[in-house]
Amino acid sequence: MYERIVIVGAGQAAAQAVDTLRRRGFAGKLTLLGEEPWPPYQRPPLSKKYLAGALERERLLIRPASFYADHAVTTHFGRRVTDVAPRERQVRLDDGVVVPFDALMLATGSRPRRLPVPGADLQGVHYLRTIADADRIRAALADGGRLLIVGGGYIGLEVAATGRELGAEVTVLEMAERVMNRVTCAEVSAFYEAEHARHGVRIRCNERVRALHGDARTGRVRSVLTEEGGEYPADAVLIGVGVAPADELARAAGLECENGVVTEAHCRTSHEAIYAAGDCASHLSRQYGRHLRLESVDNAFEQGTTVALNLMGNETLHDKLPWFWSDQFDLKLVIVGVAQGYDTVVMRGAPASRSFSACYLRGGELVAIDTVNAPKDQMAARKLIAAHARPHPGRLADPAIALKDTV
C-alpha cells in the first residue's frame, strides 16, 4: 500500500481518482497538481452551453472547490510541473516546490495542435481547451460577426453550432473531403454537412489553409487564405485541427511513449509506481487487442477509477468499452466502440428521419456504432460489441427489429 500519492493533471481522470481513493478508504497523503487556477472541471460544455453563456462557471466544476480541502487533498492549482524524477520519486513545480511520492498518476491530458502557417499568431486566432479559451471566444462573438473555423471535427462543428446560436456568420474549412472523416462514415458526414447548411453554416471541404492575414495597424486577423485560392474574411478564427497527448513530462522521465504514455491493461506505465489515465494515456485494450489512446470523458472517468483501485492494491483491469458523444443543434451523436479497420457499414433507418444508426462491421463482427438521436440502439450496441457479436446484416438494416434481436 502506498502512503504518498501524487496526481499530475487536474481533469476528469484526476478528479475521479481522488474521489475513488478517498471513498474507498485511502487515508494516506494525496496531492493534486494542476496548471490551471481552477479545480477539475468538465470540458465538453466549453464548446456548447458554457460558450453559449447558458452554463455558469461554477457548474463546470466536477466537485465543489471545497471538496478537496474537506477530503484532505493538498492542491497546487495554477502551478506547472517542470520535472518528474522516477528514481528519486519526486516532482518539481515551476515555483521550485518539490513534492515527493510513493506512487504517481499522470493525467496530463492533451493540448490542441497548432496550425503551422503564417499569421497563426495574430490576435483573434483562438484554440479551445480551457475555460479561459472559451471566455475569449465568447467575448469575440459578443457582437456576432464572422467566425471562421479551421477543422471540421467535433470541436469545430460544435463551436459552429454554438456560433450560429450566438448570431455569428460561421464558415468551416476542412482539408479532407468530408467533415468528421476520422471518426464517422461518409453517410454520417453527409448528414451533418446538410444539417449545418440548413442552419446557415457554410462548410468548405478540400480546403487547406495557406496563411492568415491581419490588419497591419491592429494586428488582428482579417481573413484566411487557402492553398486552393480562396480567401475568407473573418473577425475571429478558431483552430480545431485535433489534439496531441501531453506526454512531454513522461518522455523526459524516460517512460515509454508512443502516441501518448504507454500503459498495460492495469493503466501502469513502464515504471512500476507510475500510472497514466485519460487523454495522455495509450492503454492496452483487451477488446480490440491493441493500444488505444482515447479522447473521451468516459474513458478518463473509467481509467481514473481503475488507477485508484490499483494504487490501493485492488488488482483491476481497464476493460471498459469506449464511447463518445457530440451535441450539435438538437442532434446527439453517440459513438460506441472504435470503428478503425471496419470493412462494412450497415445503416439502420434513414438520415432524413433525424434518428438513425450506422453500424460498423469487420469480418461480420459488430465493432462500433454511430447513433444519431437513437438511444435504444446505442444502449443495445454496448452489450453486442463487448460480446463480439455477429449480427445478421439483413436484420441489422431493419430499424423495426430491435438491435438486440439482430444476432
Secondary structure, 3 states (H helix, E strand, C coil): CCCEEEEECCCHHHHHHHHHHHHCCCCCEEEEEECCCCCCECCHHHHCHHHHCCCCHHHHECCCCHHHHHCCEEEEECCCEEEEECCCCEEEECCCCEEECCEEEECCCEEECCCCCCCCCCECEECCCCHHHHHHHHHHCCCCCEEEEECCCHHHHHHHHHHHHCCCEEEEEECCCCCCCCCCCHHHHHHHHHHHHHCCCEEEECCCEEEEEECCCCCEEEEEEECCCCEEECCEEEECCCEEECCHHHHHCCCCECCCEEECCCCECCCCCEEECHHHEEEEECCCCEEECCCCHHHHHHHHHHHHHHHCCCCCCCCCCCEEEEEECCEEEEEEECCCCCCEEEEECCHHHCCEEEEEEECCEEEEEEEECCHHHHHHHHHHHHCCCCCCHHHHCCCCCCHHHCC
